[in-house]
Amino acid sequence: MPGSKFRTPPNLPTRLLAVWFRHFRVYSRNLISNGLPPFLEPLIYLVGIGLGLGAYIQKMNGVPYISYLASGLLVSTAMFTSAFECSFGTFIRLEFDKVYDGMLTAPITVNNLLVGEIFWAGTKGFFFTLAVMVIIAVTGIFPIQRIYPVPFVGFLTGVMFAAIALFITSFVRNINHFNFFFSGFISPMFFFSGVFFPLDRLPGWVRPIAEALPLTHTVRLSRSLCFGRPDQYLWLDLLYSVLFSLIFGYLAVRRLKRRLVD
């Protein structure tokens, strides 16, 4: 029409950032209650388990046990927060608060929305890992100059578990069903991914299962950075983590897209 003005749609990074920023604003409204637990939880584990078991287990794989434990806790906290964000959090936004209905009236696609969710969960993984890193550095377990890259492994962990959590969410119709996901998958993974003890201490038939778990690979990446012991096969852990995120991210977006459009 003569005289009408057409606005250019925002580019892809702007659309993804808009989704991310919406979640950031909601999260930061209760910054103290949301931001304080990431600093307190690692203290509980380090004191309760690290110092408690550390009195009986002096060394693990040739290093002090509390150091061994801390290097695993750095990324396990990213697993929990991102899995929760894209399971319970996404389901509540989808089914109860109907947040996505309003968001999709903006010039963004369903793909933009869900990818933005994954990147937001990855950011929370980065922040939670950063919080654990601060506690570890303050307590003198590791020097900050050695472990400062680990939050980026936390981001990768967050993206991985956001992707699998969104995939699970695409099947869930009752919020209570997430209990199976956490009790049957997330919690066991916390104990069988090398956070508390080396995988070679497991029975032979359990090790292949442990190696298939996603947390195993980012724990290995985190530990190599903490102890400054790069392994020639670490690129396989990185490749596994990236492929896992891409595959489950694709499946999650594909399934949830149908649900959001319907």
C-alpha positions in Angstrom: 0.0 0.0 0.0 1.3 3.5 -0.7 2.7 5.2 2.3 2.8 2.0 4.4 6.0 1.1 6.2 7.2 -2.4 6.5 9.5 -3.3 9.3 12.3 -5.7 8.8 11.9 -8.8 11.0 14.7 -9.1 13.6 17.6 -11.3 12.7 18.1 -14.7 14.3 20.5 -13.7 17.1 18.1 -10.9 18.1 15.2 -13.4 18.3 17.2 -15.9 20.4 18.4 -13.1 22.6 14.8 -11.9 23.2 13.8 -15.4 24.5 16.9 -15.5 26.6 16.4 -12.0 28.0 12.7 -12.7 28.9 13.9 -15.7 31.1 16.7 -13.6 32.5 14.3 -10.9 33.7 12.0 -13.4 35.3 14.9 -15.1 37.0 16.5 -11.9 38.3 13.3 -10.7 39.9 14.1 -13.0 42.8 17.8 -12.8 42.5 18.6 -13.6 46.2 16.5 -16.7 46.4 17.5 -17.8 43.0 21.2 -16.9 43.1 22.1 -17.9 46.7 21.5 -21.6 46.5 24.2 -22.2 43.9 26.8 -20.9 46.4 25.4 -22.9 49.4 24.8 -26.3 47.8 28.5 -26.9 46.9 29.5 -26.0 50.5 27.1 -28.7 51.8 28.5 -31.3 49.5 32.1 -30.3 50.1 31.7 -30.2 53.9 29.3 -33.2 54.3 30.9 -35.5 51.8 34.3 -34.1 51.0 35.4 -33.6 54.6 33.4 -36.5 55.9 34.6 -39.2 53.5 37.9 -37.4 53.2 38.7 -38.5 56.7 38.5 -42.1 55.5 39.6 -41.7 51.9 42.7 -39.7 51.9 43.4 -39.9 48.1 41.5 -40.8 45.0 43.5 -41.5 41.8 46.5 -40.0 43.5 44.9 -36.6 44.5 43.2 -35.5 47.7 39.6 -36.8 47.8 38.1 -33.3 48.4 39.8 -32.1 45.2 38.6 -35.1 43.3 35.0 -34.5 44.4 35.2 -30.7 43.8 36.3 -31.2 40.2 33.1 -33.3 39.5 30.7 -31.1 41.4 31.6 -28.2 39.2 29.5 -29.6 36.3 27.0 -31.9 38.1 25.3 -28.8 39.5 24.9 -27.6 35.9 23.2 -30.9 35.1 20.6 -30.5 37.8 19.7 -26.8 37.2 19.3 -27.2 33.4 17.4 -30.5 33.6 15.0 -28.8 36.1 14.7 -25.7 34.0 13.7 -27.5 30.8 11.5 -30.1 32.4 9.4 -28.6 35.3 10.1 -25.0 34.2 9.2 -25.6 30.5 6.1 -27.6 31.4 4.8 -24.9 33.7 5.3 -22.3 31.1 3.7 -24.5 28.5 0.7 -25.9 30.3 -0.1 -23.8 33.3 1.1 -20.2 32.7 0.6 -20.3 28.9 3.7 -18.1 28.5 4.6 -19.5 25.1 1.2 -18.4 23.7 2.1 -14.8 24.3 5.7 -15.2 23.2 4.7 -16.6 19.9 2.6 -13.5 19.1 6.0 -11.7 18.7 8.0 -12.1 15.5 9.7 -15.3 16.6 9.2 -18.9 15.4 8.7 -22.0 17.5 12.3 -23.0 16.7 13.6 -19.7 17.9 11.6 -20.1 21.2 12.9 -23.6 21.9 16.5 -23.0 20.9 16.4 -19.9 23.1 15.2 -22.1 26.0 18.2 -24.4 25.5 20.6 -21.5 25.5 19.0 -20.0 28.6 19.4 -23.3 30.4 23.0 -23.4 29.2 23.5 -20.0 30.7 22.2 -21.2 34.0 24.6 -24.1 33.8 27.4 -21.6 33.3 26.3 -19.5 36.3 25.9 -22.5 38.6 29.3 -23.8 37.6 30.7 -20.4 38.2 29.2 -20.3 41.7 30.8 -23.6 42.5 34.1 -22.4 41.1 34.0 -19.3 43.4 33.5 -21.5 46.4 36.2 -23.9 45.4 38.7 -21.1 44.8 37.8 -19.3 48.0 38.3 -22.5 50.0 41.7 -23.0 48.4 40.9 -26.4 46.8 42.0 -25.2 43.3 43.6 -21.9 42.3 41.3 -19.7 40.2 43.8 -19.3 37.4 43.6 -23.0 36.7 39.9 -23.6 36.8 38.5 -20.4 35.3 37.7 -22.1 31.9 35.5 -24.8 33.6 32.2 -22.7 33.5 32.3 -23.1 29.8 32.1 -26.9 30.3 29.2 -26.0 32.6 27.5 -24.2 29.8 28.0 -27.3 27.5 26.6 -29.5 30.3 23.6 -27.2 30.6 22.9 -27.3 26.9 23.2 -31.1 26.9 20.7 -31.6 29.7 18.4 -28.9 28.5 18.1 -30.8 25.2 17.3 -34.2 26.8 15.0 -32.5 29.3 13.0 -30.8 26.5 12.9 -34.1 24.7 11.4 -35.8 27.8 9.0 -32.8 28.2 7.6 -33.4 24.7 6.2 -36.8 26.0 5.0 -35.7 29.4 1.3 -34.8 29.9 1.3 -34.9 33.7 3.9 -32.9 35.7 4.3 -35.7 38.2 5.8 -37.9 35.5 9.0 -35.9 35.7 9.7 -37.8 38.9 10.5 -40.8 36.8 13.0 -38.7 34.8 14.8 -37.4 37.9 14.6 -40.6 40.0 15.4 -43.0 37.2 17.9 -41.0 35.1 19.3 -37.8 36.6 19.9 -39.0 40.2 21.6 -42.3 39.2 23.7 -40.5 36.8 25.0 -38.2 39.6 26.4 -41.3 41.3 27.7 -43.3 38.3 29.4 -40.7 36.1 32.7 -40.4 38.0 31.8 -37.5 40.3 32.4 -39.5 43.5 34.8 -42.3 42.4 36.6 -43.4 39.2 34.6 -45.5 36.7 37.3 -48.2 36.7 36.1 -49.0 40.3 32.8 -50.2 38.8 32.0 -53.8 37.8 33.0 -54.5 34.2 29.4 -54.8 33.0 28.4 -51.4 34.4 31.3 -49.4 32.8 29.9 -49.3 29.3 26.6 -48.0 30.7 28.5 -45.4 32.7 30.5 -44.4 29.6 27.2 -43.9 27.7 25.9 -41.4 30.3 26.3 -37.7 29.2 27.5 -36.4 32.5 30.5 -38.8 32.4 32.0 -36.9 29.5 31.7 -33.4 30.9 33.0 -34.5 34.3 36.1 -35.9 32.5 36.5 -32.5 30.7 36.1 -30.6 34.0 38.6 -32.9 35.8 41.2 -32.6 33.1 41.1 -28.8 33.4 41.2 -28.8 37.2 44.2 -31.0 37.5 45.9 -29.8 34.3 46.1 -33.3 32.9 45.0 -33.2 29.3 44.2 -36.5 27.7 44.6 -37.3 24.1 41.1 -38.7 24.0 39.3 -35.7 25.5 38.3 -34.6 22.1 36.0 -37.7 22.0 34.3 -36.4 25.2 33.8 -33.0 23.6 32.5 -34.6 20.4 30.1 -36.8 22.3 28.7 -33.8 24.2 28.2 -31.7 21.1 26.5 -34.6 19.1 24.3 -35.5 22.1 23.1 -31.8 22.3 22.5 -31.6 18.6 20.6 -34.9 18.3 18.4 -34.5 21.3 18.0 -30.8 20.7 16.7 -31.6 17.2 14.3 -34.3 18.4 13.0 -32.1 21.2 12.4 -29.1 18.9 10.7 -31.3 16.3 8.3 -32.9 18.8 7.5 -29.8 20.9 6.9 -27.8 17.7 3.9 -30.0 16.9 2.6 -29.6 20.4 2.9 -25.8 20.4 1.4 -25.4 17.0 -1.5 -27.7 17.9 
